[in-house]
Amino acid sequence: MTKTLVLGLGNEILADDAVGVLVARQLKDEFAGRADVISCALHGLALLELFIGYERAILIDAIQTGKNPPGTIMELRGEDLDKVYAPSPHYAGVPEMLELAEQLELDFPKEFRIFAVEVGDMRTIGGPVTAAVAAAIPAVCERVKAVM
Amino acid sequence: MSRHITVDPISRLEGHGKIDIILNDAGDVERAYLQIPELRGFEKFAEGRQVEDMPQITSRICGVCPMAHHMAGTKAVDGVYGVQPTATGRLIRELAYNTFMFEDHALHFYYLGGPDFIVGPDAPKAQRNIVGVLGKVGLEVGKKVIAMRREARDMMTLLCGKVIHPVFGLPGGVSKRISADEQKKAIEISEKAVEFGQFTLQVFHDIVLKNQQYVDAIRSDAYTHKTYYMGMVDEKNQVNFYDGMLRVVAPDGKEFLKFKPAEYLKHIAEHVEPWSYIKFCYLKAIGWKGFEEGPQSGVYSVAPLARLNVADGMPTPKANEAYQQFFSVLGKKPVHHTLANHWARVIELLCAAEMMLEQAKNPALTDAKIRNIPMTTPTEGVGVVEAPRGTLFHHYWTDKKGVVTKANLIVATQNNAARIAMSVDRAAKSLIKAGKVNDGILNRIEMAFRAYDPCHGCATHALPGDMPLVVRVYNPQHELVQEIRRDMQRAS
């Protein structure tokens, strides 16, 4: 186990939602020995255990704000995220997970960076990644490498 | 003429988990519906793929229970190749599957469903979450839950190759042997799991059952529907999550049907409504009589409560003791109170843990014969398991080369869709009168469907953008006339 976790989140059979998984796949070999690179399609609270024991975490995920053109890359820090409560515990996400980790005094990453890519289509099962999001993948990889 | 109201709790994926409420001219509720994910698109996507890949592909359907899809898929591929797993292959599968049921039920009880009961159904939104749960049960309990779930997931990694998307199921068995050291570790974790199961049952007793208000809520008419129930049972008619016969009991508790999972198409049909893309499952022998309860209606229910209702008992001693108490407190079988699912889930969690220990200790676990090699031409196969949220069906048809020509999937929540719609309808009718849409409708309607834990897993893993809860009121011309909006509450 290295000290850094690189986690690509997303569902690779749901069009642009795959972006985090695709980035993680590209970085896996290059980061070998320096970071643990994994990808998955789990939701916030089920992810919690994955982070325990790492000093820092870099998360790559899809985001749908509807306010930016597809392919826009946003960088967020854990502390930048509003502590929000989802309308139901079913939909709890990263901010709630971070708060829980803090309350439980878990051995959680001190540094938590998130690279989020604005998506175009996240609904088509088996749908391809749209051109704008595919074009953003090399840039996301560079951004992740730059902070490694 | 009617008005249309939409409650859309997760707007990220349109049409998933959306509530439609249709008002009549008087402004009262004519009918309310919950729309939930269905998998027709996925079935199309499966066509043209190698059938051996299906257990891996289908595990991507859901971010909550990939193992259930992996296992149903693996069993369906067994069927396609006409091969059964070796004794050890089956043992490893069952041990992995019970570990998953244990882990997922723990997730649900403490993180997802728990907030309604542990924190309380009327607690403010900001407290009805895992953080609120910890405020009530204490940080030490929280740490215990995290530690136990982590160990369960370590065990799944050990058995399945990968914890998140398992890769061990092959036609005729599994891909990886278990070493003596791994067995030792599995026994250790399973022992802790049994202890954790007993502890969780105690938490439920102390916090929920000792509070008369909660017990009254479980028993209330608002959350009671007298329907049929379906679940899987072993040869002694005891609950089994991995394999067995499907048993259906009538609203009076008498056995109505018992059939081999491969014959499900003879017994289960799907009803289509013009307003929804979801298909509502019903019992063919009774027929579709609308969203009605009672013996004359083919509506049935699945999930923990249904599994306890259809069985004659639990296969393990501690869980069976809890099972007896469940029915002595809530009345004779079947129990029709939807909220009793939470209690049933805890009993199943303990059962899964006891099964884990029994299977982990089995000397055959480390045997080298983990797979029978398929020798026949592939054709067609059905794989059924009890997923945490109910019976899950995978059915594949292939050509002679094993390429999928057709797939049919019924996810657990589809089995429950009609009954969930009835619960949502009842909550909406009790709250909306003469066109007045109260903001409280959001909470109450959520409660009505959350007890079933309808699976929105595939919609829950991206970062939230704007994810408000919205009630939309439409006039008969489908023009938006009113919007009640509640954005996520921000902590100070």
Interface residues (C-beta under 8 A of the other chain):
Chain A: L9 G10 N11 E12 I13 L14 D17 I38 C40 A41 L42 H43 G44 L45 A46 L48 E49 I52 D61 A62 I63 Q64 T65 G66 D82 K83 V84 Y85 A86 P87 S88 P89 H90 Y91 A92 G93 V94 E96 E99 L100 Q103 L104 E105 L106 I114 A116 V119 M122 R123 T124 I125 G126
Chain B: P9 I10 R12 L13 E14 G41 F42 K44 F45 I57 R60 G63 V64 P66 L107 Y111 L112 P115 K125 A126 R128 N129 I130 V131 L134 L139 G142 K143 I146 R149 R150 R153 I164 H165 L442 E446 R450 D453 H456 G457 C458 T460 H461 A462 L463 P464 G465 D466 M467 P468 L469 R486 M488 Q489 R490 A491
